[in-house]
Amino acid sequence: MITPPYLRKGDRVGIVAPARFVNPEEIEPAIAQIEQWGVEVVRGANLYARHNQSAGTDEQRIADLQAMMDNDTISAIICARGGYGTIRIIDKLDFRHLVSRPKWIVGYSDITVLHSHLEKQLNLESLHAPMLLGYDGRSDSVASMEMLRKALFGEALEYKILPGRFSRSGSAQATLTGGNLSLLIALAGSESEVNTNEKVLFIEDVDEYLYHIDRMMHQLKRSGKLKNLAGLVVGGLSKMRDNKLPFGKTAEEIIFEAVEEYDFPVLVGFPAGHDALNYPLIMGRTIHLTVGKEIANLQFHQKTAGSSQSKTAFKFFKSLFFISALFAMIYFLYYFAVTLLLK
C-alpha cells in the first residue's frame, strides 16, 4: 500500500463536502482548531453550496474534490461531513493525479465509499477519522481531533481499550479495511467493493433498524466476506432502532452471531464511528490486533511516507542493473569469441 506524505507545519489542507450540505457555523470551530496545527486551510469553492440535501449539485461536489486532488499545493483533504452522496460522484472522479501525487483523504460514514475505492483501485492508504461536523470543543471531540493531528503528522498510533461484551480473544496481524456497514453493503458488486480476504474488517453504523443490521451481516456472510477474515473490529453502533415488535437481539449480539462459527479475534466497542470519541484508523495499513479478556490492543505498523513507492523504485532500478549487467556480459563474451575466431 502507498502511504501519502505526512503533514508538516506550513502545509495546506483542503476542506470539501462530497455528500450532505453543511453550514459555516457547524464547521468553522473545527477549522479554527485545525489551523492551530500550523497548517493553512483551503476551503472548496462550493463548500457551502446547497442543492436539496446535498452540498451543491453532483457537478459542484465533483469539481471541489477533483480540484483538491489535482492541486499539488494541497497535502491532505478533510471532508466536512458525511450523510449521503459520495456514491453518486465516485465514478466521475479522475484519480490519475492522486496516484502520482498521493495525499491523505480523511472522513468516515459516507466517506467509506472513498476509502474502499482508494484501497481497492489505487492501493492507497486513507484515514477513517473525525470530520469537521460535530466538533464541539468538549473533551471527546478535542481528543479525537488531537488523534487526527497525530495520524496526519505521522506520529505512531496505538490504542488500548477495554474489550466490550461479545469480544473474542485472539491476535492477528493483517491489513485493516472496512468502514460504515451500510456503505460496504451498497458497494457490493462494484469496482469499489471491499476485499476482506485475510484482512481485519472494521465496521460501524448509525441510526439503523436492528433487522437491517441482521440482514447486512447475513449478506456479508453469504457473499464470503466473513469466512476468511483475520479479525473483526466493531466500532460504534449508535442510535440503533427497533420495531414495535422487538427484534429480540442487540446489534452486538447480531454481529457476534454472524461470526460465531469462525475463530478469528473479535473486538467489540472500539471508539470509532458516529460518537464524539472517534479514533482515527489508517485504512489499508497493517495492524497488530490483540484481544484479551481484560484489555485489547490495536497498533498500526509504522511506515515511512511513500515507502511503497520507494520500494517499487528500488526494485525497478535493481532489475535494470541486472539486465544491464547481463547485456554487458553477453557483449564481452561475443567480443572475445569474435576476437579468437579472427586469430
N, C-alpha and C positions, 0 to 999 in steps of 0.2 A: 504494500500500500504506500502511496505517496503522502508524505507529511508536508503540508504547506509551511512556509516560513512563519516562525513565531513573531509576535509583535515586539516592537521596540518603541521607546518614547519618541515622539515626533511623527510616528506613522499616522496614516489616515484610515479611518474606519467608516464604512458606508452603512447607512440605515435605509432599509426598504420594507415595504409591506406587500408581500406577494399574495396575501389572502384577504382577510376581512379588513374593513376600514378602521382607522384609528384617529383619534383626536389629539391635537398637540398637548393639551393638559394631561392626557393619560400617559404620555411617554417622555415629556420634556424633563421631569425629575430624574429619570433613568439616564437620559442623555447627559445631563449635568454630572451625574456620578461617573459615567464613562470618561468624560473629559478630564476628570481628576486623575485618570491613569497617565496623563501626559500625552494623549493622542488627540488628533483633530477629527471631529465628527463631521461627516458629509451627508446631508440629507438627500434622499432621492427626489428628483424633480416632482414626482407625483405622490410623495409620501402621504400627504393629507388629502388626496383626491378621494372622491366617493362616487360609486355607481351602485345603487341599490345596497346590498350588503357588503360589497367588495370595496377595496381601496383603489377605486378607479376601474376603468374597463380592463379587459384582458390585455389589450394592447398597451395601456399605460403601465400596468404591472410588469409586463414583459420588458418594456422599454427601460424601466428603472433597474430591474435586476440585471438585464443584459449590459446596461451602461456600467454598472458597478463591477461586473465580472470582466469587462473589457478594459477597464481603466487601470493602467499599471501603477498609478499612484495610490490605489486603494489596496490595503493589506488584509482586510477582513470585512465581511458583510454580516451584519447582525439584523435579523428580522424583527420588526416591531411587535408583531403578534401573529397568532395562528388564525383559527376559525375555519374557513373553507375557501378554496380557490386555487391552490398551488397545482393541483392535478389538472386544472384547465389549461395551464400555461407550460407545463413541463416539456411537452413535445415541440413547442415553438421556440425554445431557447437554444442558442448556439453555444456549446460548451468548449469549442475548439481552443479559444484563447485561454480559458481556465486550465486546460490541460497543460499548455506550455508555460503559463504563469499562475500556478496554483495559489489559492488563498483560502482562509478559513470561512466557512459558511456556518452561521450559528442560529439555532432555533429548536423548537420542539413542536409537538402536536401536528398540525397540518404540514409543518416543515419536514416531517418524516418522508414526504414524497421526494424532497431534495436529497436527504441523507441516503435513502435507499438507492436513488438513481446515481448519485456520485460514487457510491461504493460499487455498485453493480457494473456500471458502464465506464467509469473514469478511473477506478482503482484509487480513489481519493478520499482521505480521511476528512471528517467534518465533526462539528460539535453539537450534540444534543444537549442543550443548555438553556438557561434563562433568556427570555426575550425582554423587551422593554416594558410591555404592558404588565401591570401587576406589581411593579416595583413601588414600594410604599415607604421606604426608609426605615422600616422596622427590622428587628434582629434577623429573622429568617431570610427576608429578601436581600438584606445587606450581606449576610453570609454567603448567599447563593451568588450574588454579583461578584463578591471577592474571589470565590472559587472560579468563576468565569475568567476573571482577570488572570489568575494563576495559570489556567489552562491556555489562554491565548498568548501569554508571555513565556510559555514553555516550562513552567515550574512543575515538579513531579506531582502527580495526582494519586493519592491512596486514601481509601475510605475504610473505616472500621465502624461497623454498626451492629446493633442487636438484631439477630435474625428473627423475623416475625413468625407467627404461627403458620404452619404448613410449609415451613422451610425444610430442606432435606440436606443432611450433612454430606460433605464430599469436597473435592477440589478439581479444578480444571484450569488449563492454560490454552486459550484459543482466542480467535478474533471476536470482538463484540459487534453485534449487528442488531437491527430492530428499530423500535420506536413506538408510536401510537398504534395500538392493536387494530382499531377500526381502519386506519390508513393502510396498514400492512395487508389487510384483507382486500381493500379496494385496489391495491396494486397487483393482485394475483393475476397471472396470465399476461402481464405487460412486460416491456423490456426493463422496467424498474422493479420487478418483483424481487422480494428479498430472498437471498440464498442463505439458508440456515445450516447447511451441511457441515458438521463438525465445528460449529461456532457456538458461542454463548449468545442466546437470544434475550434481548431486553424488551419488555412490553409494559405499557401503561395505558390508562384510558380515563375518560371523564364523562359524566352525565349519560351513561348508557344503561339500558334495562338489563337486568341480570340474565334474562333469557338470550339477549343479544350476545353477551359475553360467552355464554354456553355455546351458542351457535358458531361464533367465531373460533373458539378453541377447537370445536369439532372439525371445522373447516381446515384449520392448521394440521390437525391430526390426520384427517382423511387424505390430505394432499402430501403427506410425508414430511411435513416441516418440523415435526417434533421428534421422530424416532432416532434421528442421527445427531441430536444436539449434544454439545459438550457440556452445556449448562443452561440454566434459565434464571434470569433476574427479573423479578416482578416489582415494578415501581408503584407509583400512586394509582389507586383505583378510587377516584374521587367522585363524590356525589352520585353514587350508583342508585338506580331507581328500580322499583319493583311494581308489579301489577297489583290490583286489588286482591286477586287470588295469588298469594305469595309463591315465588318460585321454589323456596324451601332451602336455598343454599346461598352463602355469601359468595362474592366474586372470587375471593381467595380459595374457597372450597372448590368452586367450579374449575379453576385453573389447575389446582393440585390434582383433582380427579382426572383431568385430561392427561396428566403426565405421570400418574401414579405407577403405571406399569414399567416405566423406564428407571434407570439407575443413576442418571446424572444429578449433580448438585442443584438444588433449588434455593434461591434466596428471595424470600418474600418480604416486602416492606422497605425496599431501597428508596431513599428520599429523592426521587426524580419523577417529574411529571407536572401535574396541574396544581400542586400545592406551593405555598410560599417558599418552603425549603426545597430547592430544586438543584441537585448537584450535577455539574457538567459531566458528560460521558463522551469519550472520544470514539465515535463510530468508525469501525474499520481498523481499530488498534487492538493489538494483542493484550489481553488482560490475564492476570493471575487471580483466580477466584477461589477462596477457601471459605466454606460454610461449616461452622461448628455449632455445637448446641448453645454455647454462651456468647459467641462472637463470630462475626463474619468479616472477611477482609477482601476488598476489591482493589487491586493495584494495577495501574497501567504500566506497560513496558515503556521505558523512557527512550525516545528516539530523537535523533538529530533531524532537524527540519530538512526536507529534501533528500533524506538518506536513501530512499528507494531510487531516486533519480541518480544519485551519486554512484550507487552500486551498479545500476544499469550502464552508466557511462564507463565505469571501470571494466565491466565485463566486455563492453564493446571494444575498448582500446586494447584489452588483453587479447581478445580474439584477433584484432587487427595486427597486433605484434606477432602472434604465432603464424598467421597467414603470410605476413611479410617475410618472416624468418624462413618459412618453408619455401617460398619462391626464391629467396636468395640462395638457399642450399641447392635447389634444383638447378639454378643458373650456374653456380660454380661447378657442380658435377658435370653439367653439359659442357662448360668451358674446358675443364680438364680432359674430358673424354675426347672432344674435338681436337685439342692440342696433341694428345697422344696419337690419335689416328693420323694427323698430318705429319708427324715424325716418322 
